[in-house]
Amino acid sequence: GSVQGAYLVSWLVEEMLSVLREERREANGARDYRRLSLRRASAKMLLMM
């Protein structure tokens, strides 16, 4: 119900902030690029739902 939806939204916000943080760190070195792109793809899939 609404509780699950609110939990999903808060989790999604945390994920997006984490992705943004990792993107900023990526400017220094792209060693985590594969993991970052995987997380970005999963976030996009969640947004499509």
Gaussian input, Z-matrix of N, CA and C with variables (Angstrom, degrees):
# hf/3-21g

backbone

0 1
 N
 C     1     B1
 C     2     B2     1     A1
 N     3     B3     2     A2     1     D1
 C     4     B4     3     A3     2     D2
 C     5     B5     4     A4     3     D3
 N     6     B6     5     A5     4     D4
 C     7     B7     6     A6     5     D5
 C     8     B8     7     A7     6     D6
 N     9     B9     8     A8     7     D7
 C    10    B10     9     A9     8     D8
 C    11    B11    10    A10     9     D9
 N    12    B12    11    A11    10    D10
 C    13    B13    12    A12    11    D11
 C    14    B14    13    A13    12    D12
 N    15    B15    14    A14    13    D13
 C    16    B16    15    A15    14    D14
 C    17    B17    16    A16    15    D15
 N    18    B18    17    A17    16    D16
 C    19    B19    18    A18    17    D17
 C    20    B20    19    A19    18    D18
 N    21    B21    20    A20    19    D19
 C    22    B22    21    A21    20    D20
 C    23    B23    22    A22    21    D21
 N    24    B24    23    A23    22    D22
 C    25    B25    24    A24    23    D23
 C    26    B26    25    A25    24    D24
 N    27    B27    26    A26    25    D25
 C    28    B28    27    A27    26    D26
 C    29    B29    28    A28    27    D27
 N    30    B30    29    A29    28    D28
 C    31    B31    30    A30    29    D29
 C    32    B32    31    A31    30    D30
 N    33    B33    32    A32    31    D31
 C    34    B34    33    A33    32    D32
 C    35    B35    34    A34    33    D33
 N    36    B36    35    A35    34    D34
 C    37    B37    36    A36    35    D35
 C    38    B38    37    A37    36    D36
 N    39    B39    38    A38    37    D37
 C    40    B40    39    A39    38    D38
 C    41    B41    40    A40    39    D39
 N    42    B42    41    A41    40    D40
 C    43    B43    42    A42    41    D41
 C    44    B44    43    A43    42    D42
 N    45    B45    44    A44    43    D43
 C    46    B46    45    A45    44    D44
 C    47    B47    46    A46    45    D45
 N    48    B48    47    A47    46    D46
 C    49    B49    48    A48    47    D47
 C    50    B50    49    A49    48    D48
 N    51    B51    50    A50    49    D49
 C    52    B52    51    A51    50    D50
 C    53    B53    52    A52    51    D51
 N    54    B54    53    A53    52    D52
 C    55    B55    54    A54    53    D53
 C    56    B56    55    A55    54    D54
 N    57    B57    56    A56    55    D55
 C    58    B58    57    A57    56    D56
 C    59    B59    58    A58    57    D57
 N    60    B60    59    A59    58    D58
 C    61    B61    60    A60    59    D59
 C    62    B62    61    A61    60    D60
 N    63    B63    62    A62    61    D61
 C    64    B64    63    A63    62    D62
 C    65    B65    64    A64    63    D63
 N    66    B66    65    A65    64    D64
 C    67    B67    66    A66    65    D65
 C    68    B68    67    A67    66    D66
 N    69    B69    68    A68    67    D67
 C    70    B70    69    A69    68    D68
 C    71    B71    70    A70    69    D69
 N    72    B72    71    A71    70    D70
 C    73    B73    72    A72    71    D71
 C    74    B74    73    A73    72    D72
 N    75    B75    74    A74    73    D73
 C    76    B76    75    A75    74    D74
 C    77    B77    76    A76    75    D75
 N    78    B78    77    A77    76    D76
 C    79    B79    78    A78    77    D77
 C    80    B80    79    A79    78    D78
 N    81    B81    80    A80    79    D79
 C    82    B82    81    A81    80    D80
 C    83    B83    82    A82    81    D81
 N    84    B84    83    A83    82    D82
 C    85    B85    84    A84    83    D83
 C    86    B86    85    A85    84    D84
 N    87    B87    86    A86    85    D85
 C    88    B88    87    A87    86    D86
 C    89    B89    88    A88    87    D87
 N    90    B90    89    A89    88    D88
 C    91    B91    90    A90    89    D89
 C    92    B92    91    A91    90    D90
 N    93    B93    92    A92    91    D91
 C    94    B94    93    A93    92    D92
 C    95    B95    94    A94    93    D93
 N    96    B96    95    A95    94    D94
 C    97    B97    96    A96    95    D95
 C    98    B98    97    A97    96    D96
 N    99    B99    98    A98    97    D97
 C   100   B100    99    A99    98    D98
 C   101   B101   100   A100    99    D99
 N   102   B102   101   A101   100   D100
 C   103   B103   102   A102   101   D101
 C   104   B104   103   A103   102   D102
 N   105   B105   104   A104   103   D103
 C   106   B106   105   A105   104   D104
 C   107   B107   106   A106   105   D105
 N   108   B108   107   A107   106   D106
 C   109   B109   108   A108   107   D107
 C   110   B110   109   A109   108   D108
 N   111   B111   110   A110   109   D109
 C   112   B112   111   A111   110   D110
 C   113   B113   112   A112   111   D111
 N   114   B114   113   A113   112   D112
 C   115   B115   114   A114   113   D113
 C   116   B116   115   A115   114   D114
 N   117   B117   116   A116   115   D115
 C   118   B118   117   A117   116   D116
 C   119   B119   118   A118   117   D117
 N   120   B120   119   A119   118   D118
 C   121   B121   120   A120   119   D119
 C   122   B122   121   A121   120   D120
 N   123   B123   122   A122   121   D121
 C   124   B124   123   A123   122   D122
 C   125   B125   124   A124   123   D123
 N   126   B126   125   A125   124   D124
 C   127   B127   126   A126   125   D125
 C   128   B128   127   A127   126   D126
 N   129   B129   128   A128   127   D127
 C   130   B130   129   A129   128   D128
 C   131   B131   130   A130   129   D129
 N   132   B132   131   A131   130   D130
 C   133   B133   132   A132   131   D131
 C   134   B134   133   A133   132   D132
 N   135   B135   134   A134   133   D133
 C   136   B136   135   A135   134   D134
 C   137   B137   136   A136   135   D135
 N   138   B138   137   A137   136   D136
 C   139   B139   138   A138   137   D137
 C   140   B140   139   A139   138   D138
 N   141   B141   140   A140   139   D139
 C   142   B142   141   A141   140   D140
 C   143   B143   142   A142   141   D141
 N   144   B144   143   A143   142   D142
 C   145   B145   144   A144   143   D143
 C   146   B146   145   A145   144   D144

   B1=1.4511
   B2=1.5133
   B3=1.3341
   B4=1.4615
   B5=1.5305
   B6=1.3449
   B7=1.4654
   B8=1.5175
   B9=1.3327
   B10=1.4603
   B11=1.5276
   B12=1.3312
   B13=1.4542
   B14=1.5202
   B15=1.3399
   B16=1.4583
   B17=1.5254
   B18=1.3420
   B19=1.4646
   B20=1.5213
   B21=1.3327
   B22=1.4609
   B23=1.5208
   B24=1.3392
   B25=1.4690
   B26=1.5261
   B27=1.3295
   B28=1.4648
   B29=1.5215
   B30=1.3385
   B31=1.4579
   B32=1.5162
   B33=1.3203
   B34=1.4629
   B35=1.5340
   B36=1.3391
   B37=1.4728
   B38=1.5242
   B39=1.3317
   B40=1.4598
   B41=1.5275
   B42=1.3248
   B43=1.4629
   B44=1.5200
   B45=1.3371
   B46=1.4562
   B47=1.5366
   B48=1.3483
   B49=1.4616
   B50=1.5236
   B51=1.3292
   B52=1.4611
   B53=1.5209
   B54=1.3405
   B55=1.4659
   B56=1.5291
   B57=1.3215
   B58=1.4677
   B59=1.5251
   B60=1.3355
   B61=1.4544
   B62=1.5235
   B63=1.3324
   B64=1.4586
   B65=1.5274
   B66=1.3424
   B67=1.4636
   B68=1.5213
   B69=1.3282
   B70=1.4623
   B71=1.5299
   B72=1.3383
   B73=1.4559
   B74=1.5303
   B75=1.3229
   B76=1.4649
   B77=1.5280
   B78=1.3239
   B79=1.4594
   B80=1.5360
   B81=1.3324
   B82=1.4707
   B83=1.5253
   B84=1.3270
   B85=1.4581
   B86=1.5106
   B87=1.3277
   B88=1.4717
   B89=1.5209
   B90=1.3331
   B91=1.4642
   B92=1.5360
   B93=1.3384
   B94=1.4695
   B95=1.5235
   B96=1.3467
   B97=1.4597
   B98=1.5199
   B99=1.3458
   B100=1.4665
   B101=1.5281
   B102=1.3351
   B103=1.4671
   B104=1.5194
   B105=1.3324
   B106=1.4627
   B107=1.5223
   B108=1.3439
   B109=1.4639
   B110=1.5238
   B111=1.3302
   B112=1.4665
   B113=1.5203
   B114=1.3329
   B115=1.4679
   B116=1.5248
   B117=1.3436
   B118=1.4556
   B119=1.5227
   B120=1.3358
   B121=1.4715
   B122=1.5267
   B123=1.3392
   B124=1.4665
   B125=1.5299
   B126=1.3343
   B127=1.4660
   B128=1.5286
   B129=1.3394
   B130=1.4603
   B131=1.5216
   B132=1.3449
   B133=1.4627
   B134=1.5261
   B135=1.3514
   B136=1.4628
   B137=1.5270
   B138=1.3194
   B139=1.4648
   B140=1.5313
   B141=1.3334
   B142=1.4589
   B143=1.5193
   B144=1.3467
   B145=1.4606
   B146=1.5322
   A1=113.47
   A2=116.48
   A3=120.85
   A4=110.89
   A5=117.30
   A6=119.77
   A7=109.82
   A8=116.80
   A9=120.42
   A10=110.28
   A11=117.14
   A12=120.81
   A13=111.39
   A14=116.57
   A15=120.20
   A16=110.32
   A17=116.53
   A18=120.03
   A19=110.26
   A20=116.64
   A21=121.13
   A22=110.67
   A23=116.83
   A24=120.58
   A25=110.41
   A26=117.78
   A27=120.15
   A28=110.67
   A29=116.68
   A30=119.83
   A31=110.61
   A32=116.15
   A33=120.69
   A34=110.49
   A35=116.16
   A36=119.94
   A37=109.81
   A38=117.06
   A39=120.68
   A40=110.56
   A41=116.51
   A42=120.59
   A43=110.94
   A44=116.60
   A45=119.51
   A46=110.73
   A47=116.50
   A48=119.55
   A49=110.62
   A50=116.24
   A51=120.22
   A52=110.41
   A53=116.24
   A54=119.95
   A55=110.48
   A56=116.66
   A57=119.88
   A58=110.76
   A59=116.35
   A60=120.26
   A61=110.32
   A62=116.35
   A63=119.79
   A64=110.85
   A65=117.16
   A66=119.15
   A67=110.27
   A68=117.11
   A69=120.49
   A70=109.76
   A71=116.80
   A72=121.39
   A73=110.12
   A74=115.65
   A75=120.39
   A76=111.45
   A77=117.73
   A78=120.77
   A79=109.96
   A80=117.25
   A81=120.94
   A82=111.32
   A83=117.05
   A84=120.42
   A85=110.45
   A86=117.17
   A87=120.95
   A88=111.65
   A89=118.10
   A90=119.12
   A91=111.35
   A92=117.14
   A93=120.27
   A94=111.42
   A95=116.38
   A96=119.29
   A97=111.84
   A98=117.29
   A99=118.69
   A100=110.63
   A101=116.51
   A102=119.20
   A103=110.84
   A104=116.17
   A105=120.33
   A106=111.03
   A107=116.20
   A108=118.85
   A109=110.15
   A110=117.25
   A111=120.11
   A112=110.43
   A113=116.65
   A114=119.78
   A115=110.63
   A116=116.55
   A117=119.45
   A118=110.30
   A119=116.49
   A120=120.47
   A121=110.11
   A122=117.54
   A123=119.71
   A124=110.35
   A125=117.14
   A126=119.97
   A127=110.38
   A128=116.19
   A129=119.45
   A130=110.14
   A131=116.98
   A132=120.20
   A133=110.28
   A134=116.67
   A135=119.81
   A136=110.67
   A137=116.66
   A138=119.27
   A139=110.69
   A140=117.24
   A141=119.67
   A142=111.81
   A143=117.10
   A144=120.69
   A145=112.40
   D1=-144.61
   D2=-175.34
   D3=-68.93
   D4=-32.81
   D5=-179.58
   D6=-64.41
   D7=-44.22
   D8=179.25
   D9=-63.47
   D10=-39.44
   D11=178.85
   D12=-63.46
   D13=-43.84
   D14=179.75
   D15=-64.10
   D16=-38.38
   D17=178.31
   D18=-64.39
   D19=-42.59
   D20=-179.98
   D21=-62.46
   D22=-42.99
   D23=-179.39
   D24=-63.88
   D25=-45.47
   D26=-179.10
   D27=-65.05
   D28=-37.85
   D29=177.81
   D30=-66.19
   D31=-40.68
   D32=179.96
   D33=-63.37
   D34=-41.05
   D35=177.61
   D36=-60.89
   D37=-44.15
   D38=179.14
   D39=-61.55
   D40=-41.15
   D41=179.19
   D42=-62.63
   D43=-44.84
   D44=-177.93
   D45=-65.01
   D46=-40.66
   D47=177.86
   D48=-63.50
   D49=-39.03
   D50=178.52
   D51=-64.09
   D52=-42.53
   D53=178.82
   D54=-62.44
   D55=-42.62
   D56=179.58
   D57=-63.14
   D58=-40.13
   D59=178.62
   D60=-63.02
   D61=-43.45
   D62=-179.29
   D63=-68.21
   D64=-34.10
   D65=177.36
   D66=-64.09
   D67=-39.98
   D68=178.71
   D69=-63.86
   D70=-40.90
   D71=179.26
   D72=-68.37
   D73=-30.22
   D74=-178.06
   D75=-61.95
   D76=-26.04
   D77=179.60
   D78=-60.55
   D79=-30.36
   D80=179.50
   D81=-78.93
   D82=-38.46
   D83=-179.32
   D84=-163.51
   D85=135.70
   D86=-173.13
   D87=-97.13
   D88=34.84
   D89=-176.81
   D90=-72.56
   D91=-25.00
   D92=-178.77
   D93=-100.35
   D94=20.81
   D95=-172.66
   D96=-62.28
   D97=-41.24
   D98=-177.02
   D99=-63.68
   D100=-44.50
   D101=179.82
   D102=-65.85
   D103=-38.41
   D104=-179.83
   D105=-63.06
   D106=-45.22
   D107=-179.11
   D108=-65.31
   D109=-33.85
   D110=177.84
   D111=-65.34
   D112=-42.64
   D113=179.14
   D114=-66.80
   D115=-37.52
   D116=179.16
   D117=-64.35
   D118=-39.72
   D119=179.22
   D120=-64.62
   D121=-42.22
   D122=-179.23
   D123=-66.95
   D124=-36.85
   D125=178.25
   D126=-65.08
   D127=-40.75
   D128=178.77
   D129=-63.45
   D130=-40.82
   D131=179.79
   D132=-61.54
   D133=-40.32
   D134=179.37
   D135=-65.57
   D136=-37.86
   D137=-179.29
   D138=-67.12
   D139=-31.27
   D140=179.90
   D141=-68.88
   D142=-27.92
   D143=-178.05
   D144=-67.53

